Amino acid sequence: MSVVWRKIWRDLASNGARTAMVVASIAVSIAALGLVFSLNQTMGARLTAAHRETAPAHVTVRGGPFDAEAIEAIEHERGVRRAQGEIAVPIRWHVAERMAEASRRAGPAWQEGVLIARAEYESQKMDLLQLVDGTWPGDRLPRTHLQTLALDSLSVDHFDAPVGTKIVIDGGERASRASIQGVVYVPDVLSPAWGGSATFYASPETAARLTSHASAEHFNRLQIRLESYSVASAERAAEQVEDRLERMGLTVDGYTVTDPHEHPMQEQVDAVLIVLGVIGGLSLGLSGFLIVNVVNAILARQVRQIGAMKAVGATLIDIAWIYLAMTLIYGGLALFLAVPVGILGAHLVGSWLLSMFNVAAAGLQTNPLAVVIQSVVGLFVPPFAALMPVLKVARTTVRQAISDYGLDGRFGRSWADRAVVRMRGLPRSLALSLRNVFRRKGRLILTLTMLAFSGAVFITVTSTQAALERTFQVIFELEGDVAISLNHPQPASRLIGLAQDLPTVQRAEVWHETMAAARRWTDCRTDRTVPSGNTPSTGQGRRCSLRLEDGDPFSLLVTGVPGDTTMFHPRIIDGRGLQPGEGRSLLVNNRLVVEEGVEIGDVLRLEIDGEPSNWTVVGSYLSLNVLQDVCYAPAEALARETNTRGEGTLLKAVTHVDGVQAESEVIDALTASLEDQNIEVHGSFSAAQQYRESQSAFSVLIYLLLTMAVLVGLVGSIGLLSTMSINVVERTREIGVMRAIGATTRTVVRVFVAEGVFVGLLSWLLAVPVSVPGAFAMSAVVGGAIVQIPLDAAYSLWGALLWLVIVVVLSAGASFWPALRAARVSVRQSLSYE
């Protein structure tokens, strides 16, 4: 082994703590980068694979009734490979064993659900289900005569309803008992923890017995697989099937096209990974600063050695090679640690995320692209980052190197130095700490950049969390605390009277809901008003000759809002809100604006109960509902179209209670009162429950962002540790002088700890203003990419104060260890330090 390599290995082995610190700091960034890239690849591939494995229906047609003859006819259509019928009916349910306890409170605690029935489970054609436990649904359970059902695995865990659980189902006409005899894995179902409903599976005969569905021979959904899929071919096939069914005298309520190559949640997952990738890339940049700091710490210890090597003939290239080779070894050791950590981290985080989407994770896998990226970063970034400080020190003359004592004669020349010198009244040790902070300005700027960036990322993430919470609060204050939807319109006075009989209800209102098919007039804008007829006209009374847009209509849930309401508090994004006494006006949600291109002033042709009418869009509001387009209209105008004056299908109430459990009890009591009056209840809504489920859904994103922020903060703290190590090394003789004139170990340590805390406080002062635009930018990115709504931006003062505490603790800790080690060195050793 050559002399050069012996020196390199001796330097690495002689200071094991320093080597471990350097390797760990580089490994943190490389592992974080590998985790993001591995997660991006494995998540996308696994979601797509799981979606394909289910053989999803390319087209799903709603309507009916579709019998065996209709299904056979569709299978003979050109381009159709196979078709199958399915029954889907909304239900309410609760666990029978818990009925007695719930009834003592205020009636049974009903849960929302959907009952799906198929003719065959053993030989499925598409949207494949997997039996996890028990048996497939079939006939009645022997001896008990209970109907048998299967339940999706996510609902089994969420509601604690394993095989053998007895439940009560309200399918619209009566409540019946059934037994869960199977657990099925359904990849594309939305978890109840995220706001989804329980999904039950039954035979068609069981569905007809338990619900208001007319016949086991007739289906209300038709699922179709094509010979080959493309968006254009699927749309053509859907229109072709729709036309064929209508010619057969069957009703078609609409259809849905599903891409078999993309998971329904792929867009949201991609957006999350993009955000994580950005933070991972920024952490890599931060690691570059860290490497520069670490290399400076190493070189500061060996300036006199470099002078000695140059004195005996070492060239600039020789010296540069020694230290660049050392950083290459650091990178290689870090890579050895980071690659398996990144693989394991990606597997654990990916498994956790996939479980949220009800997708089974694959085994531990190595992503070649991520390993290649980590290898390039680990082997090239450390030497590249160290190149400038190495060359700078290597150019030092022999005289400068062997006479360096760590004292900077340039201090006091800048305005900042002079301002520090003029400060009076500070304790001597504190004044010395403050002056030492500005002694090496280049190093100070580097350290402040690292810590300020770490703090800005942390505050930005906490501000994004605050923005999500504020947005949810705004959204769930939209329509009161609880709501009960009814199957048929009921007199408003009767419903309000029943609600106000409950002591927990503060006030109640009755609204009306109805479904409508909407189409848009081409380029009708705000200068046009809505006439009494069915054709829009200009404000001057001229008839508008513009034509209805081509294409299929989109579905809207139109909700009539009373003019005197006190419960309606929408956050208006554009335009204006509804005004009392106005005519056919619509307030649409933001998803309709983005997805359908609806603009303020557009005139929509709504077909309500088979009758067309024209409505003007007056504004858009903030909504979290991306699954259904809900728009609001004046109740009086909607009542004229639906002939429901003085009636409604939605009972809304503001309560005297708070919390999920308390609101559930109010809903149970309201439901019991309505059913005692033979009023059929369709479903219910609890603002507290929806708020909690929404927080739970997006907490995954926040946890991931906070994890990345903690990693960035860890890198920043290691950087500060290396900076303080440099400062202590450079002032070893200075410490000896301080000790010689009477300074105690406590005094020396206090000087360096105070210096580190000053640096931390300065970084916090820089991080706060930098984090302000970062917080608003991150809120915009998350709002647009993740939840598809503009977040109600907020700045987290709590996050800023929390980072202040964190950075002070980190700064004190990073300064204490090197200062304590130096202070324990004797005066003789300090003064003779080479």
C-alpha angles and dihedrals in degrees: 000000000000124000091252094056091044089056092047094050092042091053091049094047099039093065106037094168092055093047091049091050094050094045092046093050093051092042092055093060095041092048092049090050092048091048092055095047094043091047091050092053100039096044094050094044095046095047091050093045093049091049093050092047090063092058091226120214110258093211129023116193120199125206129054152097087236114186132182091275092055092047091051091049092052091049088060093054116112113269095013115122099182142341136199137185127235137183118220119181128169113235143173121229146168137184110271095216090060094047097094094054092044092048091055088058102047111309129303119323100242121205127204117245146151127235116212123190129192131181094227132028100165094059106033121181103195142352085043120211126204122217107228101174139358123004139312115269115269139135129345120307109260118258095002095057089215118152113250123230140174122222129206114257096241092056091046090059096038097048096031092237108144128171110305096033114139116220139182118229127198106198097175104280107045143351116256135180124240140168129232105230100162143039117211132191111232111183100195100043118116113243116247086228086065096046099277125136129242112268117215126189125208143157116270090250091054091048090053091051096046101040142036090261106131106222141008088223095060126071129199096203128053118199120201134191117197130215089245131000133232129139092248095047091047092051091048092048091048092053090045092051091045091053092047093050093048090051086054089056095253126137120244115196094180142293141244127216117210123197107224091202097058129055113233090242096042094104093054092046092049090052092052091049092049090055091048091047091055091052090045090053091049090050088054090055089049090052088056089059088046093054090052089052093048093048089049088053091053094046092047089062093050106041092113090046089054089051091051092049091051089048091059094048109277113152129219090258092051093053094043090050092053095056098036089052088051091054089047090056090048089053092048093050090046090050090052089057100035100053097061091039090052092048093048093043092050090050094050096043092042092051090050093049094044091052087059088060093043092247119138113235121236122236124278106302136185116225108212094201092052091049091050091050091048091048093051091048094044096048102036108029098059095052091041093050091046095047098089098047091043093052091045093055093039089058091056112117122242092248093051093047099050093042096049112121098167093254114128112215091191094072113117098034098099128069090246091055091049091049090054092048091052093056109111135188097040121128110262096246091047093050090050090051092050092050091048091056092067096038095097104031097177091054090044092054091050093050093044090051091055096046095040091051091049091050094046091053092049094048091045091055094048089047090053089053090050090049091053092049093048091048091051091049091053093048097047092048086062100097113010131269107296137010136191119202119207133209094228135024115269132190110277094221091055094050094046091050092053092049096048091052087073113085092216093061115089098184137342139206135187121225130175130232130194137164120243137183110227135202128174132234111233114260099340106157143181095289089069126080130202116256125206092258130066100266122078118235138188124266089258092060096257114143114250110236093192116123134231113265118257121245137064120315120250123229123247132186102219114202121194113219119202114242092233096048120144095185102065112094109156122176102235113218099178136001118004141297129260118289126214115261098012123134133235101350128147133205106199131195123252093250090063090053093051101038102034099029094237112168135195108275095027116137115225123200105221122194106206119178088345094305120111123222136163124244130185121226106230100171149345127235137201113267135169092202106105094160099064133028107233117185130177130225136176107281093226093054092047091047090057090054095046098034091236103127110164091009137093146174099217124070111194126187141184110214138205091231136078133208138048097276094047093049090047089056090051090050091049091050093048091048092051092049092050094047090049085061091049092250111149114232118210102183147322141231132210117191092203092052093047091047092052093047092050091050090049092051096051095037086083090065093045093050091052092048091047090050090055090045091053090051090051090048090050091054090049093051091051088051091054089048091055091047093053090047089056091049092051093047093048091051099044092118090043088056088051090054091049090050091047092057093049109277111151126222089255091054093050092048091047091054094055096040090051088050091054092047090051089054090049092050091049090051089051091052088054095042095055098061091039091052094055097073088034091057093051092044093050091047089053092049094047093043094050099039105032110031098013093230131098107258120231092249118230137174116225109227086175089057091049092050092044091053089050089058092044095049093047091051092045092047093049092046094046091051098042099063100052092039092051092050092050094045091056091060112102122248091249092052092047095051093046093047114136 
